[in-house]
Amino acid sequence: MWLPRVKTGASESRLYTFSQETKDKLRKFRLGTSRAKDPQAVIYQIDKKTMEIQPVDGDVYSNLQNLADELPDHAPRFVLLSYPVTLDSGRLSVPYVMLYYLPVTCNNEVRMLYAGAKELMRNTAEVGKIIEIDSAEDLEDIEAIEAKLKGDS
């Protein structure tokens, strides 16, 4: 099976698109969650026909269990997450990260589609870190997520 070569940089921005409305939502979410007291998350997907990266719905999730329930079993997603954590020093930090949700059950075509857009999504959303997860249950292991957010692993 032939798969297109995925190049980094300018070709990504020509292959995948963001509407101005989506760019505005990304910016508003990033700025609005920087002082959040509760977790805030938004799910994004790639429309395979138009190659546009767009929000799945207009929902902002403040509960990781509800977020996990919304993630499909066989399709990747980008999840933008702002999650308040208390550092070892006692200081509150609100890291802004992207969860790259890539279930082991999704097909290779979709894997390549999302792999090619990962860095563009990271740069457009202006997240500090990407955390890869392969099942919705990974969100239930809050200690592991907090350790990654704090930079422990």
Rosetta constraint file for C-alpha pairs under 8 A:
AtomPair CA 3 CA 109 HARMONIC 7.87 0.50
AtomPair CA 6 CA 12 HARMONIC 7.94 0.50
AtomPair CA 6 CA 116 HARMONIC 5.86 0.50
AtomPair CA 7 CA 11 HARMONIC 6.34 0.50
AtomPair CA 7 CA 12 HARMONIC 6.98 0.50
AtomPair CA 7 CA 116 HARMONIC 7.73 0.50
AtomPair CA 8 CA 12 HARMONIC 6.15 0.50
AtomPair CA 8 CA 116 HARMONIC 7.84 0.50
AtomPair CA 9 CA 13 HARMONIC 7.20 0.50
AtomPair CA 9 CA 120 HARMONIC 7.99 0.50
AtomPair CA 10 CA 14 HARMONIC 6.61 0.50
AtomPair CA 11 CA 15 HARMONIC 6.19 0.50
AtomPair CA 12 CA 16 HARMONIC 5.97 0.50
AtomPair CA 12 CA 116 HARMONIC 6.97 0.50
AtomPair CA 12 CA 117 HARMONIC 6.62 0.50
AtomPair CA 12 CA 120 HARMONIC 6.57 0.50
AtomPair CA 13 CA 17 HARMONIC 6.47 0.50
AtomPair CA 13 CA 120 HARMONIC 6.91 0.50
AtomPair CA 15 CA 51 HARMONIC 6.89 0.50
AtomPair CA 16 CA 51 HARMONIC 5.08 0.50
AtomPair CA 16 CA 52 HARMONIC 5.65 0.50
AtomPair CA 16 CA 53 HARMONIC 6.85 0.50
AtomPair CA 16 CA 117 HARMONIC 6.90 0.50
AtomPair CA 17 CA 51 HARMONIC 6.30 0.50
AtomPair CA 17 CA 52 HARMONIC 4.59 0.50
AtomPair CA 17 CA 53 HARMONIC 6.11 0.50
AtomPair CA 18 CA 22 HARMONIC 5.98 0.50
AtomPair CA 18 CA 23 HARMONIC 6.34 0.50
AtomPair CA 18 CA 52 HARMONIC 5.63 0.50
AtomPair CA 18 CA 53 HARMONIC 5.55 0.50
AtomPair CA 18 CA 54 HARMONIC 6.87 0.50
AtomPair CA 19 CA 23 HARMONIC 6.35 0.50
AtomPair CA 19 CA 52 HARMONIC 7.48 0.50
AtomPair CA 19 CA 54 HARMONIC 7.85 0.50
AtomPair CA 20 CA 24 HARMONIC 6.13 0.50
AtomPair CA 21 CA 25 HARMONIC 6.21 0.50
AtomPair CA 22 CA 26 HARMONIC 6.13 0.50
AtomPair CA 22 CA 54 HARMONIC 6.27 0.50
AtomPair CA 22 CA 55 HARMONIC 7.36 0.50
AtomPair CA 23 CA 27 HARMONIC 6.29 0.50
AtomPair CA 23 CA 124 HARMONIC 7.56 0.50
AtomPair CA 23 CA 125 HARMONIC 7.93 0.50
AtomPair CA 24 CA 28 HARMONIC 6.08 0.50
AtomPair CA 25 CA 29 HARMONIC 5.96 0.50
AtomPair CA 26 CA 30 HARMONIC 6.15 0.50
AtomPair CA 26 CA 124 HARMONIC 7.89 0.50
AtomPair CA 26 CA 125 HARMONIC 5.73 0.50
AtomPair CA 27 CA 31 HARMONIC 6.16 0.50
AtomPair CA 27 CA 125 HARMONIC 7.05 0.50
AtomPair CA 28 CA 32 HARMONIC 5.77 0.50
AtomPair CA 29 CA 33 HARMONIC 6.03 0.50
AtomPair CA 30 CA 34 HARMONIC 6.63 0.50
AtomPair CA 30 CA 96 HARMONIC 7.42 0.50
AtomPair CA 30 CA 125 HARMONIC 7.48 0.50
AtomPair CA 30 CA 126 HARMONIC 7.87 0.50
AtomPair CA 32 CA 36 HARMONIC 7.56 0.50
AtomPair CA 33 CA 40 HARMONIC 6.85 0.50
AtomPair CA 33 CA 82 HARMONIC 6.20 0.50
AtomPair CA 34 CA 82 HARMONIC 7.30 0.50
AtomPair CA 34 CA 94 HARMONIC 6.18 0.50
AtomPair CA 34 CA 95 HARMONIC 7.86 0.50
AtomPair CA 34 CA 96 HARMONIC 7.61 0.50
AtomPair CA 35 CA 94 HARMONIC 6.80 0.50
AtomPair CA 36 CA 40 HARMONIC 7.51 0.50
AtomPair CA 36 CA 82 HARMONIC 7.63 0.50
AtomPair CA 36 CA 83 HARMONIC 7.85 0.50
AtomPair CA 36 CA 84 HARMONIC 6.96 0.50
AtomPair CA 36 CA 94 HARMONIC 7.23 0.50
AtomPair CA 37 CA 84 HARMONIC 6.34 0.50
AtomPair CA 38 CA 62 HARMONIC 6.25 0.50
AtomPair CA 38 CA 83 HARMONIC 6.81 0.50
AtomPair CA 38 CA 84 HARMONIC 6.43 0.50
AtomPair CA 39 CA 61 HARMONIC 7.57 0.50
AtomPair CA 39 CA 62 HARMONIC 4.92 0.50
AtomPair CA 39 CA 63 HARMONIC 6.72 0.50
AtomPair CA 39 CA 64 HARMONIC 7.72 0.50
AtomPair CA 39 CA 81 HARMONIC 7.14 0.50
AtomPair CA 39 CA 82 HARMONIC 5.68 0.50
AtomPair CA 39 CA 83 HARMONIC 4.42 0.50
AtomPair CA 39 CA 84 HARMONIC 6.26 0.50
AtomPair CA 40 CA 60 HARMONIC 6.24 0.50
AtomPair CA 40 CA 61 HARMONIC 5.54 0.50
AtomPair CA 40 CA 62 HARMONIC 4.76 0.50
AtomPair CA 40 CA 63 HARMONIC 7.73 0.50
AtomPair CA 40 CA 81 HARMONIC 5.74 0.50
AtomPair CA 40 CA 82 HARMONIC 5.16 0.50
AtomPair CA 40 CA 83 HARMONIC 6.48 0.50
AtomPair CA 41 CA 60 HARMONIC 5.50 0.50
AtomPair CA 41 CA 61 HARMONIC 4.92 0.50
AtomPair CA 41 CA 62 HARMONIC 6.46 0.50
AtomPair CA 41 CA 67 HARMONIC 7.55 0.50
AtomPair CA 41 CA 79 HARMONIC 6.51 0.50
AtomPair CA 41 CA 80 HARMONIC 5.39 0.50
AtomPair CA 41 CA 81 HARMONIC 4.42 0.50
AtomPair CA 41 CA 82 HARMONIC 6.39 0.50
AtomPair CA 42 CA 55 HARMONIC 7.27 0.50
AtomPair CA 42 CA 58 HARMONIC 7.96 0.50
AtomPair CA 42 CA 59 HARMONIC 6.64 0.50
AtomPair CA 42 CA 60 HARMONIC 5.21 0.50
AtomPair CA 42 CA 61 HARMONIC 6.40 0.50
AtomPair CA 42 CA 79 HARMONIC 5.62 0.50
AtomPair CA 42 CA 80 HARMONIC 5.33 0.50
AtomPair CA 42 CA 81 HARMONIC 6.85 0.50
AtomPair CA 43 CA 55 HARMONIC 5.85 0.50
AtomPair CA 43 CA 56 HARMONIC 5.76 0.50
AtomPair CA 43 CA 57 HARMONIC 7.47 0.50
AtomPair CA 43 CA 77 HARMONIC 6.67 0.50
AtomPair CA 43 CA 78 HARMONIC 5.92 0.50
AtomPair CA 43 CA 79 HARMONIC 4.50 0.50
AtomPair CA 43 CA 80 HARMONIC 6.53 0.50
AtomPair CA 44 CA 53 HARMONIC 6.73 0.50
AtomPair CA 44 CA 54 HARMONIC 5.42 0.50
AtomPair CA 44 CA 55 HARMONIC 4.21 0.50
AtomPair CA 44 CA 56 HARMONIC 5.27 0.50
AtomPair CA 44 CA 77 HARMONIC 5.87 0.50
AtomPair CA 44 CA 78 HARMONIC 5.03 0.50
AtomPair CA 44 CA 79 HARMONIC 6.07 0.50
AtomPair CA 44 CA 80 HARMONIC 7.88 0.50
AtomPair CA 45 CA 53 HARMONIC 5.68 0.50
AtomPair CA 45 CA 54 HARMONIC 5.62 0.50
AtomPair CA 45 CA 55 HARMONIC 6.20 0.50
AtomPair CA 45 CA 56 HARMONIC 5.99 0.50
AtomPair CA 45 CA 76 HARMONIC 7.56 0.50
AtomPair CA 45 CA 77 HARMONIC 5.27 0.50
AtomPair CA 45 CA 78 HARMONIC 6.33 0.50
AtomPair CA 46 CA 51 HARMONIC 5.94 0.50
AtomPair CA 46 CA 52 HARMONIC 5.61 0.50
AtomPair CA 46 CA 53 HARMONIC 4.44 0.50
AtomPair CA 46 CA 54 HARMONIC 6.31 0.50
AtomPair CA 46 CA 77 HARMONIC 7.94 0.50
AtomPair CA 46 CA 114 HARMONIC 7.48 0.50
AtomPair CA 47 CA 51 HARMONIC 5.15 0.50
AtomPair CA 47 CA 52 HARMONIC 5.34 0.50
AtomPair CA 47 CA 53 HARMONIC 6.40 0.50
AtomPair CA 47 CA 54 HARMONIC 7.37 0.50
AtomPair CA 48 CA 52 HARMONIC 7.60 0.50
AtomPair CA 61 CA 66 HARMONIC 6.93 0.50
AtomPair CA 61 CA 67 HARMONIC 5.99 0.50
AtomPair CA 62 CA 66 HARMONIC 7.98 0.50
AtomPair CA 62 CA 67 HARMONIC 7.95 0.50
AtomPair CA 63 CA 67 HARMONIC 6.34 0.50
AtomPair CA 64 CA 68 HARMONIC 6.05 0.50
AtomPair CA 64 CA 139 HARMONIC 6.30 0.50
AtomPair CA 64 CA 140 HARMONIC 7.11 0.50
AtomPair CA 65 CA 69 HARMONIC 6.25 0.50
AtomPair CA 65 CA 139 HARMONIC 7.21 0.50
AtomPair CA 65 CA 140 HARMONIC 6.66 0.50
AtomPair CA 66 CA 70 HARMONIC 6.51 0.50
AtomPair CA 67 CA 71 HARMONIC 6.70 0.50
AtomPair CA 68 CA 136 HARMONIC 4.84 0.50
AtomPair CA 68 CA 137 HARMONIC 6.91 0.50
AtomPair CA 68 CA 139 HARMONIC 6.34 0.50
AtomPair CA 68 CA 140 HARMONIC 7.80 0.50
AtomPair CA 69 CA 136 HARMONIC 7.31 0.50
AtomPair CA 71 CA 77 HARMONIC 7.52 0.50
AtomPair CA 71 CA 136 HARMONIC 6.42 0.50
AtomPair CA 72 CA 76 HARMONIC 7.59 0.50
AtomPair CA 73 CA 103 HARMONIC 6.71 0.50
AtomPair CA 73 CA 105 HARMONIC 7.41 0.50
AtomPair CA 73 CA 135 HARMONIC 7.67 0.50
AtomPair CA 73 CA 136 HARMONIC 7.88 0.50
AtomPair CA 74 CA 103 HARMONIC 6.05 0.50
AtomPair CA 74 CA 104 HARMONIC 7.74 0.50
AtomPair CA 74 CA 105 HARMONIC 5.36 0.50
AtomPair CA 74 CA 106 HARMONIC 4.69 0.50
AtomPair CA 74 CA 107 HARMONIC 7.99 0.50
AtomPair CA 75 CA 102 HARMONIC 7.06 0.50
AtomPair CA 75 CA 103 HARMONIC 6.63 0.50
AtomPair CA 75 CA 105 HARMONIC 7.93 0.50
AtomPair CA 75 CA 106 HARMONIC 5.55 0.50
AtomPair CA 75 CA 110 HARMONIC 7.39 0.50
AtomPair CA 76 CA 100 HARMONIC 7.62 0.50
AtomPair CA 76 CA 101 HARMONIC 5.29 0.50
AtomPair CA 76 CA 102 HARMONIC 4.55 0.50
AtomPair CA 76 CA 103 HARMONIC 6.25 0.50
AtomPair CA 76 CA 106 HARMONIC 7.22 0.50
AtomPair CA 76 CA 110 HARMONIC 7.43 0.50
AtomPair CA 76 CA 111 HARMONIC 7.26 0.50
AtomPair CA 76 CA 114 HARMONIC 7.00 0.50
AtomPair CA 77 CA 100 HARMONIC 6.45 0.50
AtomPair CA 77 CA 101 HARMONIC 5.15 0.50
AtomPair CA 77 CA 102 HARMONIC 6.84 0.50
AtomPair CA 77 CA 114 HARMONIC 7.83 0.50
AtomPair CA 78 CA 98 HARMONIC 6.60 0.50
AtomPair CA 78 CA 99 HARMONIC 5.94 0.50
AtomPair CA 78 CA 100 HARMONIC 5.08 0.50
AtomPair CA 78 CA 101 HARMONIC 6.09 0.50
AtomPair CA 78 CA 121 HARMONIC 7.99 0.50
AtomPair CA 79 CA 98 HARMONIC 5.50 0.50
AtomPair CA 79 CA 99 HARMONIC 4.89 0.50
AtomPair CA 79 CA 100 HARMONIC 6.51 0.50
AtomPair CA 79 CA 101 HARMONIC 7.27 0.50
AtomPair CA 80 CA 96 HARMONIC 7.34 0.50
AtomPair CA 80 CA 97 HARMONIC 6.01 0.50
AtomPair CA 80 CA 98 HARMONIC 4.56 0.50
AtomPair CA 80 CA 99 HARMONIC 6.28 0.50
AtomPair CA 80 CA 127 HARMONIC 7.90 0.50
AtomPair CA 81 CA 96 HARMONIC 5.77 0.50
AtomPair CA 81 CA 97 HARMONIC 5.34 0.50
AtomPair CA 81 CA 98 HARMONIC 5.93 0.50
AtomPair CA 81 CA 99 HARMONIC 7.01 0.50
AtomPair CA 82 CA 94 HARMONIC 6.16 0.50
AtomPair CA 82 CA 95 HARMONIC 5.73 0.50
AtomPair CA 82 CA 96 HARMONIC 4.47 0.50
AtomPair CA 82 CA 97 HARMONIC 6.43 0.50
AtomPair CA 83 CA 94 HARMONIC 5.44 0.50
AtomPair CA 83 CA 95 HARMONIC 5.94 0.50
AtomPair CA 83 CA 96 HARMONIC 6.88 0.50
AtomPair CA 84 CA 92 HARMONIC 6.79 0.50
AtomPair CA 84 CA 93 HARMONIC 5.68 0.50
AtomPair CA 84 CA 94 HARMONIC 4.22 0.50
AtomPair CA 84 CA 95 HARMONIC 6.73 0.50
AtomPair CA 85 CA 92 HARMONIC 5.86 0.50
AtomPair CA 85 CA 93 HARMONIC 5.41 0.50
AtomPair CA 85 CA 94 HARMONIC 6.20 0.50
AtomPair CA 85 CA 95 HARMONIC 7.84 0.50
AtomPair CA 85 CA 146 HARMONIC 6.83 0.50
AtomPair CA 85 CA 149 HARMONIC 7.70 0.50
AtomPair CA 85 CA 150 HARMONIC 7.44 0.50
AtomPair CA 86 CA 90 HARMONIC 5.73 0.50
AtomPair CA 86 CA 91 HARMONIC 5.66 0.50
AtomPair CA 86 CA 92 HARMONIC 4.53 0.50
AtomPair CA 86 CA 93 HARMONIC 6.10 0.50
AtomPair CA 87 CA 91 HARMONIC 5.41 0.50
AtomPair CA 87 CA 92 HARMONIC 6.20 0.50
AtomPair CA 87 CA 93 HARMONIC 6.77 0.50
AtomPair CA 87 CA 150 HARMONIC 6.75 0.50
AtomPair CA 95 CA 128 HARMONIC 7.50 0.50
AtomPair CA 95 CA 149 HARMONIC 6.52 0.50
AtomPair CA 96 CA 127 HARMONIC 5.59 0.50
AtomPair CA 96 CA 128 HARMONIC 6.11 0.50
AtomPair CA 96 CA 129 HARMONIC 7.42 0.50
AtomPair CA 97 CA 127 HARMONIC 5.02 0.50
AtomPair CA 97 CA 128 HARMONIC 5.60 0.50
AtomPair CA 97 CA 129 HARMONIC 4.93 0.50
AtomPair CA 97 CA 130 HARMONIC 5.80 0.50
AtomPair CA 97 CA 131 HARMONIC 7.20 0.50
AtomPair CA 97 CA 149 HARMONIC 7.99 0.50
AtomPair CA 98 CA 122 HARMONIC 7.00 0.50
AtomPair CA 98 CA 127 HARMONIC 6.25 0.50
AtomPair CA 98 CA 128 HARMONIC 7.94 0.50
AtomPair CA 98 CA 129 HARMONIC 6.34 0.50
AtomPair CA 98 CA 130 HARMONIC 4.81 0.50
AtomPair CA 98 CA 131 HARMONIC 6.20 0.50
AtomPair CA 99 CA 130 HARMONIC 5.83 0.50
AtomPair CA 99 CA 131 HARMONIC 4.83 0.50
AtomPair CA 99 CA 132 HARMONIC 5.73 0.50
AtomPair CA 99 CA 133 HARMONIC 6.74 0.50
AtomPair CA 100 CA 118 HARMONIC 7.72 0.50
AtomPair CA 100 CA 130 HARMONIC 6.57 0.50
AtomPair CA 100 CA 131 HARMONIC 6.01 0.50
AtomPair CA 100 CA 132 HARMONIC 4.68 0.50
AtomPair CA 100 CA 133 HARMONIC 6.10 0.50
AtomPair CA 101 CA 132 HARMONIC 6.11 0.50
AtomPair CA 101 CA 133 HARMONIC 5.00 0.50
AtomPair CA 101 CA 134 HARMONIC 5.63 0.50
AtomPair CA 101 CA 135 HARMONIC 7.12 0.50
AtomPair CA 102 CA 106 HARMONIC 7.43 0.50
AtomPair CA 102 CA 111 HARMONIC 7.31 0.50
AtomPair CA 102 CA 132 HARMONIC 7.37 0.50
AtomPair CA 102 CA 133 HARMONIC 6.32 0.50
AtomPair CA 102 CA 134 HARMONIC 4.84 0.50
AtomPair CA 102 CA 135 HARMONIC 7.35 0.50
AtomPair CA 103 CA 133 HARMONIC 7.60 0.50
AtomPair CA 103 CA 134 HARMONIC 4.33 0.50
AtomPair CA 103 CA 135 HARMONIC 5.52 0.50
AtomPair CA 104 CA 134 HARMONIC 6.12 0.50
AtomPair CA 104 CA 135 HARMONIC 7.77 0.50
AtomPair CA 106 CA 110 HARMONIC 6.75 0.50
AtomPair CA 106 CA 111 HARMONIC 6.78 0.50
AtomPair CA 107 CA 111 HARMONIC 6.30 0.50
AtomPair CA 108 CA 112 HARMONIC 6.10 0.50
AtomPair CA 109 CA 113 HARMONIC 6.25 0.50
AtomPair CA 110 CA 114 HARMONIC 6.28 0.50
AtomPair CA 111 CA 115 HARMONIC 5.97 0.50
AtomPair CA 112 CA 116 HARMONIC 6.00 0.50
AtomPair CA 113 CA 117 HARMONIC 6.67 0.50
AtomPair CA 114 CA 118 HARMONIC 6.03 0.50
AtomPair CA 117 CA 121 HARMONIC 6.03 0.50
AtomPair CA 118 CA 122 HARMONIC 6.17 0.50
AtomPair CA 119 CA 123 HARMONIC 6.07 0.50
AtomPair CA 120 CA 124 HARMONIC 5.96 0.50
AtomPair CA 121 CA 125 HARMONIC 5.84 0.50
AtomPair CA 122 CA 126 HARMONIC 5.80 0.50
AtomPair CA 122 CA 127 HARMONIC 5.63 0.50
AtomPair CA 122 CA 130 HARMONIC 7.53 0.50
AtomPair CA 123 CA 127 HARMONIC 6.88 0.50
AtomPair CA 131 CA 148 HARMONIC 7.62 0.50
AtomPair CA 133 CA 138 HARMONIC 6.29 0.50
AtomPair CA 134 CA 138 HARMONIC 7.24 0.50
AtomPair CA 135 CA 139 HARMONIC 7.87 0.50
AtomPair CA 136 CA 140 HARMONIC 7.57 0.50
AtomPair CA 137 CA 141 HARMONIC 7.18 0.50
AtomPair CA 139 CA 145 HARMONIC 7.26 0.50
AtomPair CA 141 CA 145 HARMONIC 6.60 0.50
AtomPair CA 142 CA 146 HARMONIC 6.04 0.50
AtomPair CA 143 CA 147 HARMONIC 6.12 0.50
AtomPair CA 144 CA 148 HARMONIC 6.36 0.50
AtomPair CA 145 CA 149 HARMONIC 6.16 0.50
AtomPair CA 146 CA 150 HARMONIC 6.06 0.50
AtomPair CA 147 CA 151 HARMONIC 6.17 0.50
AtomPair CA 147 CA 152 HARMONIC 5.05 0.50
AtomPair CA 147 CA 153 HARMONIC 6.41 0.50
AtomPair CA 148 CA 152 HARMONIC 5.61 0.50
AtomPair CA 148 CA 153 HARMONIC 5.28 0.50
